[in-house]
Amino acid sequence: MINIHKTHSKSELIYLFKQLQIELDKSKSKNEIIKEVQGNLKMYKDIKYDDNDFEIKNVGDLIHHLENENKDGKIDTVEKEIVMNKAKKIIHFGKCEYNIEATQYNDIREIYSDCLYIHKYGFIPSVRRALKIHNDCIFKIGHVNPVLPKKVQREMAEKKKIKKINNYNCKITHGEFWISFD
């Protein structure tokens, strides 16, 4: 009998099994989903673990993932407040057209230090925005990239694909037209 750790939310369980091509009923409660997973554990030996965001390659990895605490995209409220304040200060720096004197910072090293502190929280959109603003600054000390979970990378790639799809429409009209110039 597998004991699924309480930090796994209902939506995360549904997403995990969707990645493994197993559909779970969204209308069920979290406890019902857990019982369903526990009851069908023997069936999970035969599924394909090819490409998923959780790097699960077999049933052992799946059980290990479910029994342990889920830390992906998790941050406590105190830490999130600190990260968000640092990101807001960096975003303000960008809005002030990279003028340090118009911000609470004393020099560019402080901004770089804040970027290094927040870069591991790349699943937060404000952090990604703040780091992009920092990386666009010509005075920056070094380039800092956010750490992105595979789920976020996949979502961003899908959004980029949607934005690239262009529907070019051309409408041709025949007839007489009057054009006047004032």
N, C-alpha and C positions, 0 to 999 in steps of 0.2 A: 504494500500500500504506500503510495507516494503522498507526502505531505507538502502541499503547495504553500510557499511562503506567503504571508498576508500582504506583503508589499506589492504583489502582482495585482493590478487592478483588472476589472472585468474587461475594459476596452483593450488593455495590453494583452490579455490572454486571447481575446478574439483576434487581434492583429497577429500575434505569434502563430496561431494555428492557421490563419489565412495564408501566411507566408509558407506554411507547410502543406498548402492545398487541402486543408481540412476546415470545413465550414461549421462554426458553432452558432447556435441559435441566439441572436442578440436579445430576444425578448425574455430569455431566462435570467434569473438572478445570478450573482457571482457564485453563490454556494451551489446552485444547480449546475453551473458550468464546471465547477471544480469536481463535483461528483461524476459528471459525464466524462471528464478527462481521466479521472481515476479509474472509472469502469472500463474505459476503452484503451487502457495503456498497452495491452497486448497487441492491439491493432496497429499501434504506432511503429512497430518493428518493421513493417512492410512498406512504409512510405518513403518517398525520395526526399533526401535532405540536401538537395543540390545547392540552390542559391537562396539564402535568406539573410535578413539583416542581423540575425543573432549569432551567426557563425556556428550553428548547431549542425553536426555532421552525422549523428546517430542517436539512438534512443537514450544512451547513457548521457550524452550531452544535454538532451532535452530534460531528463530527470534532474540532472545537476542544476540546470538553469532554473527549473521550477522550484526546487527545494531551497535554493539560496535567495538571499535578498536581492530585489531588483533595484539597482542603483542607476540605471540608464535614465537620464533626464530628470533625476531627482535632486532637489536642493532644498535645504531647510529655510524657513522664513527669514531668519537672521542673516544667513549667508546671501540669500537672494536680495535682500534689501541693500547689503553692502555692494554686491555686484551691480545692481541696478543704479545705485548712486554713482559709482565709478563710470558706468556706461553713459549716464546722463551728462556727467561732467565732460566726458570726451566728445559727446555729440554737441554740447554747448560750445566747445572749443572749435568744432567744425563750423557751426552756425555763425561764430564770430570771425569767420574767414581766417582761421588759424592764427589769430592774434592772442598770444599768451597773456598779455596784460589785461585783456578783457575777461579773463577767466580766473578761477581760484588757484590755478597752477602757478608755480614760480619759474619752472623751466621745463624743457622738453623731456628731460629724464623722468620727471614725475608722471608725465603722460605715458611714456613708454613702460614705466613700472606698473601703472594701472592696467595697461593693455596686457602685460604678461600675467597679471593677476586674474583677469576676466576671460582670457582666451580659452580656458578649459570648459567654459559654459557656453559653447557655441550653439547649443540647442535653443538658447534664448535669442529671439530676433534682434533685440536692442543691442546685445553684445556683438552680433555680426555687423550691425550698422555702425557701431562705435569703432570697431576694428577696421572697417572699410574707410571710415573717415580718417582714422590715424594713418592707414596705409597710403591714402591719397595726399597726405601732407608732405610737402617738399623738405620740411625740416626734421622729419622723423629720424630716429636713431637706427631702427631696424624694422623689417617687415614682420608683422605678427598675424598669423592665420588662426582662425577659430578652430577648435577641435569639434568636429561634427560627427554625431552618431550616424550609422548607416541609414537609419530610418529618415533622418532629416536630409541627408544627401539625396536619397531617392525622391523625397517630396520636392526638393528644390529642383532636381533634374526634370521631374514631371511638369512643374510650373514653367520652367524654361522652355520645354517643348511646346507647351500650350501658347506661350507668348510668341514663339517663332512662326506658328501657323498663321499665314497671311492669306486672306481672301481678296484677291485683286479683282475688282469688278470694273468693267468698262461699259459705259452706256453711250451708244451712238444714237444721235437724234438727227433726223433729216428734216429739211424745211428751210424757210426764210427766217433770218434773224436780223434784228436791228441792233447795232452796237453804236452807242453814243459816248463821246468823250467830253467831259466837262472841264 
